[in-house]
């Protein structure tokens, strides 16, 4: 019996070996290299001069005003994009969950932005939000309103990126919410309707509680994805105006591949990676994502 179990364990290790190898190559080894480079003055154009400098990169990082501005920006982005994107996704899922003509058309329309590259949608929105010739400002002027400097105003640029991100990502989450809605037994709604419950009461006391596991999963993935914001500011604003849309990931990219300061960029990566892990654990603790998924 022991020999059979040992043989099965050996076979199991061979099955998971390719996955472990890929994790090591693309996750663990790069993470360890980032920690090592963060302790050096690694300059990409002079790798032979790399020297160990201890915690100097981390000390300089604490004094870097651009880094702290990027942290403030990503905090603002996460704070606004999560309720807007998740709320929009739930609303769209409730719309397409009803049996009505043109339902397939609406599903495809709502999901279409997801299959388009984020870089392409960013370029599209760049034209739509153009302060001079953009579609949105032309529409506002025709309605008798003032044109808005959506991408050139430090107060408005981040909200333009939030709008684009919520629009682009809501379709994917809509499908997940839709799957959750279709798993709710219709008998529960029938019983509530017979008892005289209104639509709002059925939504509040049946739909929302039974969607809790789905909602927690969507909130967690949206939270993590939001911290990776880079393509939209890179394409639409290049982090401006006045660093109002620069994010930590974009700042790391710019420092590492434009300024060639790989040691300093690695220090930012290490700090930011640990911060995301910490915030994710706190978010899971607050939402109860690590508890009973059937609750």
N, C-alpha and C positions, 0 to 999 in steps of 0.2 A: 504493500500500500504506500509506504514511504517512498519507494522507488518511483511509483507512478506519479505521486505528487511532485517529486523533485524533477521528473522528466517534463511535467506540464509547466513547472516554474521556469525551467530552462527555455522551453518553447515560447513562453510569454515574454521573456527578456528579448528573444530574437524578434518578436513582433513589434516591441516598443523601441528597439534599438534605432531604427531610422529616425523616429521622432526625437529621441534623446540626442542623436547626432546633430540634427538640424537645430535643436534648441541650443546645443553647445556652440555650434558655429555662428549662429545669428543672434544669440541672446547673451549667454553666459560669458563667452570669450570677449565680445565687444564691451560688455559691461565692466569686466575686469580691466581691459585695456583703457577704458575711459577713466577709471579710478586711478590707474597708474599715470596716464598722461596729465591728469588734473594736478599732479604733484610735480610737474615739470614745466619748463618754459618752452615747450615744443612750438617752434615756428615752422610752418609747412615748407617755406623756401630754404630753410637751413636746418634740416633734420639732424645733421651731424653735430650741431652745436647744442643739442638738447641736454639740459642739466636738471638735476633734482633740486627743487626750490622749496620743498615742504608745503606748508599751508599758505604760501604767499598769494596764490591765485584766489583762494577762498577769502583771504583778508581783503584783497582788492575788490572782490565781488561785493562784499558787504558795504563798500564805499561807492559803488557804481550807481549813479542816479538813473542811468538808462535801464539797468536791470530792474530796479525797483519800480520804475514807470511801467515796464513790461509786465511785472507781477500785478500791479494795480489794474492794468488794462485787461489781463486775462481774468482777473477776479470779476470785473464788470461784465465781461463777455459771458462767463459761466452763470452769473447771477441772473442775467436777462434771457439768455438763449434757452436755458433749460425749461422754464415754465412756458415760454412761447412755443418752442418746438414740440414739447411733449403734449401741451394743450391742443395745439393745432393737429397733431397726429391723432389724438383721441377724438377730436371733433370730426375729422375726415373719416375715421373708422366708423363712427356712429352713422355718418351719412351713407356710406357705401354698404353698411350692414343691412340696410332695409331693402326689401325686394321692390324694385321699381325699374321702369324702362331706362335705358342708357346707363345702367349701373356699371357695366364693363367699361364703357367709355370713360366714366369718371374715375374708375380705379386706375386705368392706364394713364389718364391725364395727371392724377395726383402722384403716381409713382414715377412718371417720366423723368423728373429732375434727378432722381437717384442714379439712373443708368448713364447720365451724361457726366463726363469728367468734371471734377470740381474746378479745374483750371479753365475749362471751356465756359462753364456757367459764370465764373468770375469775370471773364472777358465780356460775356453777354451783359452782365449787370453793370460792367464798367461803361458800356455804351448807354445803357438805360439811365444810369444816374449821372451821366456827364453834365457838369454845371451849365454848359453853353448849348449843346445840341442834343442833350439827352431826351429820351422819350418822356420820362416822368416830368421833367421841368417844362417841356413843351405843353404837356397836358395841364399842368398847374397854371401856366400862363393863359391858356385858352379858357380855363375856368375862372379867370380873373384874380388868381392868387399870385404871390411872389415866388419866383424861382428860388430853389434852396441849394446852397453849396454843400451838398450831401457828402462829397468825397474830399472837399477842400477845407471844411470847417473842423477844427479839433473837437468841437462839441457834438458834431453829427456823424463823423466818419465811422466811429465804432458802431453806432446804431445801424448804419447802412450795412455793415458787415454782419451784424447780428441778424438783420432781416434776411439777407441772402442765405446765411447758414441755416436758419430755421426753415426757410422755404425749401432748401435743397435736401435737408435731412428728414423732413417730416414724412415724406412718402414711404420710406423704409419702415419707420416706426408705425405708420398707419397699418401696414400689413401685419405686423406683430400684434397690434391691438385688435385687428380684425380676427385673427386666429383665436385670440383670447375671447372675444365676444361670441364667436360661433361655437365655442365650447361650453357656453352657459346654457343649461337646460331651459327650453322654452316653457316647460311646465311651471317653472317658478314665476315667470311673467304672467302666465294664464291665471295662476292661483292668486297672485297679487292684484291682477285686474278684477277678478271676481270679488275680492275683498274691498274693492273701491280705491285702490292705490292710484294716484295720479302718475303721469309719465315721469315727473321729477322725482317722486318718491320711489318709483321702481328703479330709476337710475341711481339714486342715492343709497338705497338699501339692498339692491341686488347687483346691479352692474359694477359699481365701484368696489364693493368688498370682494366680489369674485374675480375682479381684474387685478387684485393686489399683487400676486406673484408676477404677472406680466408687467405691471407698472414698475415694480422694484427692479426688474431686470432692465427695462428700458431706461429708467433713471440712472442706474449704475453705468450702463454703456454710454449714455449721452454725456454723463459727467466726465468720464475718462476721455471720450472723443473731444469734448470741448477744450480740454487742456492742450490738445495737439494742434490747435489753430495755427496755421502758417500760410496755406496757399492763398486764401482770400486777401489778407493784407499784403502778401508778396506781389500778387497780380494787380490789385486795385489801388493800393496806396503806398506801397513800399515802406510801410511802417509809419508814414506821416499822416497828416501834417503835424509837425512838432512832436513826433513820437507818440501821437495819440492812439495809433493802432498797432504799435509794435508789440509783439508778444514774446514770451521767453523762448519759444521754439524758433521763431524767426530771428531773434537776436542771437541765439546759439548758432543758427545757420550762417548768419551774416558775419559773426565773429570768426567762425571756423573756416568758411569757404571763400569769403570775400576779403577779410582782413588776415586770413591764414594763421590766426592765433589759436592753434589747436589745443594747447594746454589750458588756456583761459576758457575756451568753449567747452572743454571736457569738464572743468570745474562747475560750470553752469549746468551741464547735463546731469552731473551727479547730484547736485543740490535739487534740481528740478525733479529728477526721477524719484528721489526720496520724498519730496513734498507731495507728489501725486499719489504715491503709495499711502502716505499718512492721511491725506484728505479722503482717499477712497475708503480706507478702513473706518474713518470717522463717519463718512456718509453711510456706509453699510451698517454701522452701529446705530446711527440715528433712525434710519428707515427700517431697521430690523431685517435687512436682506440676508443676514446669516442665520436667521432663526427658522421657524417652521414655515416652509414654503406653501403649505396647504392652509395656513391660517386665513 
